[in-house]
């Protein structure tokens, strides 16, 4: 199977990373039969066919529900994957932070919503540069001072979305009065254009059971609707109502309040979502992202040691889940910064050098640990792409 791009183009895109010996070896594998089994580990691997099917499925769900789809790029921070999502009909992407937006904008991604409020004149100036440079840059605000900071920095019109607290309590206007005050502050600035509102219930996404998620979404949408009414009373326009995520898509669509959704993890999936969504339609996506690891020691009679430890996975969710069939009933445990432990499966004599695939516990912070994603199809390494916004938390 041929690589998606010529090796020279991949090497050029990787920049200095291509000079590292393990990356140079990886590039030598491109297109070779069985090459997926030779990628240096631990490695973040994307089953490209599964990823594309997940992307197509969510795009179809959004179209059927009459919702614009703006996937959250904080899940992967990778311009190559953003392009594949936009080819399937996404109207743009979300970024959690300005630095993510800056990194992806540098790669030619031009339709970006920053979903976290910012503070301070320095960050306002950064947002203003993005607004001037990109065809469609948007950013949320949740305080009148943010409107003043953005307006003072603006060299071109800046599109803003008012962030509404729909129950999480992390960011957003807490009540309709705050929302109206922010709307008036935005409307007072000629350089700002009010597009609408954002209401994201991050704490709803992993609730177990579709009924529990539906109940939480219904309560949150009541708060969002009250804020919308207050903003319109204050003279503001609310054309965009954005929010939602992978776990609440069905409930979000049923409520009919949002007209744009921001799911991210659906393209990859993880153990945390599997545990919460189970057989619900919101969980009907394939495990497209895995971390592949190698047995580096098989001397102990009860377990073997892997080369993927604390530095290979996020540690805030459930433990990674073995996907390799021989290890499906075994439990992975962290065994230090660099190492993992997994019990010996019954009837399978594990040998040094054996490889395992694991589903991450929490996909977003797991992928953020890697410089590269290895795109694999039918057992063949077909591309290697950078996570340009890896670590971009500023």
N, C-alpha and C positions, 0 to 999 in steps of 0.2 A: 504494500500500500504506500502510495506516495505521500510525502509530507504536505501539509496544507500550504506551506510557503517554502521557497528555496532555502537551503541551509544557510546560504550567505545572508539572506534577508533576516533570518532568525538571529544569526550571530550579531549582525549589526544592531538589531533591536535590543539585544541583551546588553550591549555596551561592554563595560569592563567585567561584567559577570561571566562573559564567555571565555575569559582568560583563566578562570579558575579551573584547576585540573578536573574536578568532578563534573563541572558543567561542560567542559570540552569533551570529556568522554561521553556524556549524555548526548551531546549534539552528534557524535559519531554514530549513535544508534538510530537516528531518525530514519523511518521508513523500513527498517529491517524486520523481517518476520520474528516474532517473539521478543521484540525489543523492550516491550513493557516490563518483562521479567528481569531486565538487566539495569534498570534505572537505579542509580545510587540512592540508598535509603538512609534515614527516613525521608520520604518524598510525599508531597501533596500531588495527588493524581486525580484528574477529571476524566471520567468516562464520557467522551464527547457526544456519543449518540444519545446517552441517557440525559445529559445536560440539554441537548437540543430538543429532546422530546418534552422535558420538563418546561422549557421555555415556551415551546409551542402550545402546550396544554394550558399554561396560565394565560397566555395571550388569547387563546380561544375562549377561556372562561370570562376574561374581561370583556371581550367583544360581545359575547352573548348577554352579559349583564349591562351592556351600555356604559362601561367604565373605561376611562383612560388608564393605561398601565404605565407607571413610572417606577421601575424596579429600584430597590435600594442597593447601591453599589458598595455599601459598607460590608456586605457579605463577602465580596471578592476583591474589590479595589483594583480591578484589572480592566484596562481599556479594551483588550481583545474580546473579553466576554461581554462587555457593554455593547460592543458593535454587534455581536450575535443576537443580543436581546433586542436591540433597536431594529435589526433586520426583520425581526418577527413582529414588529408593530409597536414597540414601546415608544412613548412620546418623548422620553427623556429618562434621566436617572435621578436618584436622590444620592446625596453625600451627607454624611454626618457632620463633617468638619470642613472648614475652609481649605485646609491643607490637602484633603482628599480631592476637593473640587479643583484646586490648583494643579495637582498632579495629573488628573484626568483631562483637564482642559489643555494641558501642555501636549497631550496625545491626540488632540483634535476632537474631544467630546465637547459639544457646544450647548447641550440642553440639560441644565443642571439645576436642581433645587437643593439648597443646603437646609437641612431639617432641624438643626440645632441653633438656638439663638446665640449671638455673639455679644461681646461687651468690649468697649474701649475704642479709642480713635484709631489705633494701629490696625485692629481687625476690621474696622469700618473702611479704612483705606484699601485693605486687601479686597474686601467685597466690592468696593467701587471699581477696582481695576478689572475684576472678573465681569462685572456688569458692563463695562465699557468694551471689553474684548470679545465677549461671547454673544452669539445670536439670541440666546434665551437663558439668562441667569436669573434665578429667584432665590430669595432667602427669607427665613421666618424671623419675625420680631415678636416680643411679648411684653415690651415696656416702652412708654413714650420716649425715654432717653435714647433707646436704640434707633428710633426714627430720626431723632435729631442728629445722632452721630453719623448715620448713613447719609443723611441729606448734606451735612457739612462736608463729607468726603466725596460726594458724587461729582463725576465729570460727565456723566450721561445718565439717563433715567434708570432708576433701580426698581425692579419689580419686587414687591414684598408680599408676604403671606403672614397673617396673624396667627400665631401659635396659641391654641386653646387647650387648657388642661381638662381632659375628659375623664380623669380619675387616677392617673398615675401620680400626679403631684410633683413631677420632676421639673418640667418647664411648662410654660404656657400661662395664659391669663386664667386666673382662678375662678372668675365669675363674669357675668355679662357686663357689669359696670367697668371692670378692668379692660375687657375687650373693646368696649365703646371708647374708653379713654385712649387706647392705643390707636384705634381707627381715626379718631379726631387728630391725633398727633401726626399720623401718616398723611391724612388729607391736607394738613396745614403746610406740607412740604411739597412745593411744585416739582421737585426732582424725584419724588417717590410715586410709584404707581401701585395702588392697592389691588391685588388680584383676588384675594379670598382668604380662606382659613385652612389651618391644619389641625386635625384632631387624631392623635395617635395613642392608642392604648397598648403600650408595650407590655403591661402586666397581664393583658388578656391572652396573649398569643399562645401561651403554654398551659392554659387552663385545661384540665382533663374533661372531656365530654363536650359535644357540640351544644348541648342545652346551656351549660355553664357559660360558654363563650358567647352564645347568643344573648343571654341575660345581661352579661357585662356590657356587650356592645350596645344593647338597647338603652341602658342607663347612660352610657357615655354619649350616645347620639342625642339624647335629650339635652345634655349640657351643651353639646356643640350647636344644636339648633337654637337654643336660647342665646348663645353668643352671636350666632349669625343674625338673629332678629335685632339684637342690640346694635350690631355694627351697621346694619341697614338703616335703622332708626337714626343713627348718627350721621347718615349720609354716605356711607361706604358701599362700594360694589363688592359683591361676593359671587364671582363667576367660578372660582376654583374652590372645591371642597375636597381636600386631599388627606389621606391617612390610611389606616388599615395595615394589615400584614398577612403573612402566610397562614397563620392559624385562624384568622377571623374572616377570611375572604367570603365564605358563605353567608355569615351573619352580616358583614358589611354590605354585601349586595342586597340582602333581604331588607335591610333598613331603608335603603333608598336615599340616604343623606349624602354620602360621599359621591363624587363624580370622578374621582381619581384615586387609585390605590397604589400602595408602596411596598408590596411584598419583596423579600429578598432571599430568604433561605430556601424557598421552594425550588430554586434552580439546582440545589445541592443536597439538601436535607441533612439531618443529624439525629443523634440518639435522643436528644431532648424533645425534638418535635415528634419523633416516632412514639415516644412514651406518652405524650399528651394527646396526639391526634388519632393514634391507632388506626381503625378502619374508616374514620370519618372521611368524607370527600376532600377536605382540606389537606389531608395527609396522603393523598393518592399521587405522590410523586416518587420518582426513583432515587435511590442513593447514588448520586452521580459523583460525589466527592469522597475520596478515601485517603487515609494516610497509610502508605505501604511501609512496612518495617521488616527487618531481617533478624532471624535468630543468630545471635553472636556467641552464645554459650549454651550448651545443652548438657552440662556436667551434673547438675543437681538432679536427684531422682524424682523430685516432685514437680519441678517447674523448669522453664527455660527463660533465658534473658534475651530481651529484644533491644534494638538500638534506638527505640523511640520512647523517650521518657517525658518528664515535665516540660522540656523545651520543645516538644513535638506537638503538644496538644494544649487546648485551653484547659483550665482546671476549675472553672466555675460551674460546670454542669455535671451530668452523669459521666461515668467512666466510658471511654471509647468501647465500642462493641465490635468484637471480632466478626468478620464477614466471611473469611475463608472457611469453607464447609467443615473441614476437619477440626476447626477450633470453635465452631459455632456455640458449643455448650461450655466453653471455657471462659474464665473471668480474667480480664486484664486489670493489672494494678500498676501504679507508678512505683518505680524501683530506684528513684533518684532523678537527678537533673537530666541525665543522658540515657537512662535505661528504663525499660518496662519489664514486667513479669507476667507470664501467662502460664497457667497450669498445663500439665501434659494431658492431651486428650486420650481417652480410653481407646485402645486398639490402634493408635497411630504413633509409631516410634519417631519422634521429632529429631531432626538432624540439624547440625550446625549449617547455617547458610540458607535454611528454609525461609520463605517469605510469607508474610501475612498481610491482609488488607483489613483495616479497621475503620468503622464509621466514627467520626469525631463526636464527642459529647455535645459540643456547641460549635457550630461551623464557623461563625464570623471570627472570633478571636483565635481559632485554630489556623485558618488560612492566613491570618495576619502575621503568623510566625515564619512564613516562608517567603523567600525572594521570588520563587518560580513556581508555576503550575505546569505540570506535565499532562498534555492532552493526549489521550490514548483512545484508539478505536480498533476493535477486533484484535486486541493483544499487541498492537503496533503503536509505538510512539510516533505521533504525527505532527506534533508541534510542542514548543516550549515557550511560554509567555511569562512576562514579568508581571508582578503585582506592583504597578507603578506607585500606588498610594499606600503601600505597606508602611505601617508605623506612623502614618500621617494623622496624628491626633491633635495637631495644633490648630 
